[in-house]
Amino acid sequence: MCIRDRAVEAGKHLLVEDQPEAFAEAVITLLQQSEKRRELGSAGRALVETTYSWEQCGKHLLQVIAEMELSLV
């Protein structure tokens, strides 16, 4: 309900790989590059705190309820 897929950017907020070997390589790269690891972690946390918090989900839910009420009128 509160998920906005377009807010998530692969490589900025999380790792996305289709093949197990590619995912393993990406994880190894993160293990070797502490700065990239910190950047990914910080960006992911910030995204979750601003986009997927209980407050944001509650606002979205209230918006959906209001829209449903308007459609019943």
Short mmCIF file of the C-alpha atoms (twelve columns), coordinates in Angstrom:
data_MODEL
# 
_entry.id   MODEL 
# 
loop_
_atom_site.group_PDB 
_atom_site.id 
_atom_site.type_symbol 
_atom_site.label_atom_id 
_atom_site.label_alt_id 
_atom_site.label_comp_id 
_atom_site.label_asym_id 
_atom_site.label_seq_id 
_atom_site.Cartn_x 
_atom_site.Cartn_y 
_atom_site.Cartn_z 
_atom_site.pdbx_PDB_model_num 
ATOM 1  C CA . MET A 1  0.000   0.000   0.000   1 
ATOM 2  C CA . CYS A 2  2.695   2.531   0.857   1 
ATOM 3  C CA . ILE A 3  5.378   1.157   -1.449  1 
ATOM 4  C CA . ARG A 4  6.419   3.482   -4.236  1 
ATOM 5  C CA . ASP A 5  8.712   1.413   -6.431  1 
ATOM 6  C CA . ARG A 6  9.872   4.430   -8.413  1 
ATOM 7  C CA . ALA A 7  11.529  5.845   -5.284  1 
ATOM 8  C CA . VAL A 8  14.027  2.984   -5.161  1 
ATOM 9  C CA . GLU A 9  17.080  3.231   -7.414  1 
ATOM 10 C CA . ALA A 10 19.213  0.166   -8.040  1 
ATOM 11 C CA . GLY A 11 22.822  0.911   -7.222  1 
ATOM 12 C CA . LYS A 12 21.871  3.877   -5.063  1 
ATOM 13 C CA . HIS A 13 19.595  2.330   -2.420  1 
ATOM 14 C CA . LEU A 14 20.099  -1.408  -2.910  1 
ATOM 15 C CA . LEU A 15 21.782  -4.072  -4.985  1 
ATOM 16 C CA . VAL A 16 19.803  -5.692  -7.797  1 
ATOM 17 C CA . GLU A 17 21.198  -8.563  -9.822  1 
ATOM 18 C CA . ASP A 18 19.352  -11.243 -11.781 1 
ATOM 19 C CA . GLN A 19 21.994  -13.937 -11.593 1 
ATOM 20 C CA . PRO A 20 23.500  -15.446 -8.430  1 
ATOM 21 C CA . GLU A 21 27.047  -14.973 -9.738  1 
ATOM 22 C CA . ALA A 22 26.473  -11.280 -10.473 1 
ATOM 23 C CA . PHE A 23 24.915  -10.757 -7.048  1 
ATOM 24 C CA . ALA A 24 27.858  -12.505 -5.379  1 
ATOM 25 C CA . GLU A 25 30.272  -10.254 -7.288  1 
ATOM 26 C CA . ALA A 26 28.336  -7.150  -6.206  1 
ATOM 27 C CA . VAL A 27 28.452  -8.266  -2.572  1 
ATOM 28 C CA . ILE A 28 32.191  -8.952  -2.802  1 
ATOM 29 C CA . THR A 29 32.685  -5.489  -4.291  1 
ATOM 30 C CA . LEU A 30 30.824  -3.955  -1.345  1 
ATOM 31 C CA . LEU A 31 32.943  -5.947  1.080   1 
ATOM 32 C CA . GLN A 32 36.047  -4.537  -0.569  1 
ATOM 33 C CA . GLN A 33 34.830  -0.925  -0.919  1 
ATOM 34 C CA . SER A 34 33.892  0.457   2.487   1 
ATOM 35 C CA . GLU A 35 32.972  3.909   1.129   1 
ATOM 36 C CA . LYS A 36 30.502  2.455   -1.397  1 
ATOM 37 C CA . ARG A 37 29.112  0.241   1.368   1 
ATOM 38 C CA . ARG A 38 28.534  3.283   3.604   1 
ATOM 39 C CA . GLU A 39 26.964  5.272   0.749   1 
ATOM 40 C CA . LEU A 40 24.563  2.451   -0.130  1 
ATOM 41 C CA . GLY A 41 23.640  1.914   3.512   1 
ATOM 42 C CA . SER A 42 23.093  5.613   4.202   1 
ATOM 43 C CA . ALA A 43 21.020  6.163   1.064   1 
ATOM 44 C CA . GLY A 44 18.915  3.073   1.766   1 
ATOM 45 C CA . ARG A 45 18.269  4.087   5.352   1 
ATOM 46 C CA . ALA A 46 17.363  7.655   4.360   1 
ATOM 47 C CA . LEU A 47 14.943  6.348   1.733   1 
ATOM 48 C CA . VAL A 48 13.230  4.057   4.231   1 
ATOM 49 C CA . GLU A 49 13.011  6.750   6.903   1 
ATOM 50 C CA . THR A 50 11.515  9.358   4.554   1 
ATOM 51 C CA . THR A 51 9.396   7.231   2.229   1 
ATOM 52 C CA . TYR A 52 8.362   4.094   4.098   1 
ATOM 53 C CA . SER A 53 7.996   5.326   7.685   1 
ATOM 54 C CA . TRP A 54 4.797   4.655   9.631   1 
ATOM 55 C CA . GLU A 55 3.988   8.356   9.300   1 
ATOM 56 C CA . GLN A 56 4.267   8.273   5.496   1 
ATOM 57 C CA . CYS A 57 2.318   5.010   5.246   1 
ATOM 58 C CA . GLY A 58 -0.387  6.506   7.474   1 
ATOM 59 C CA . LYS A 59 -0.621  9.609   5.279   1 
ATOM 60 C CA . HIS A 60 -0.926  7.432   2.196   1 
ATOM 61 C CA . LEU A 61 -3.615  5.296   3.839   1 
ATOM 62 C CA . LEU A 62 -5.618  8.394   4.817   1 
ATOM 63 C CA . GLN A 63 -5.343  9.649   1.236   1 
ATOM 64 C CA . VAL A 64 -6.647  6.342   -0.122  1 
ATOM 65 C CA . ILE A 65 -9.549  6.388   2.348   1 
ATOM 66 C CA . ALA A 66 -10.422 9.977   1.380   1 
ATOM 67 C CA . GLU A 67 -10.387 9.028   -2.301  1 
ATOM 68 C CA . MET A 68 -12.648 6.062   -1.600  1 
ATOM 69 C CA . GLU A 69 -15.058 8.289   0.320   1 
ATOM 70 C CA . LEU A 70 -15.200 10.727  -2.601  1 
ATOM 71 C CA . SER A 71 -15.917 7.921   -5.046  1 
ATOM 72 C CA . LEU A 72 -18.924 6.863   -2.959  1 
ATOM 73 C CA . VAL A 73 -20.521 10.312  -3.140  1 
# 
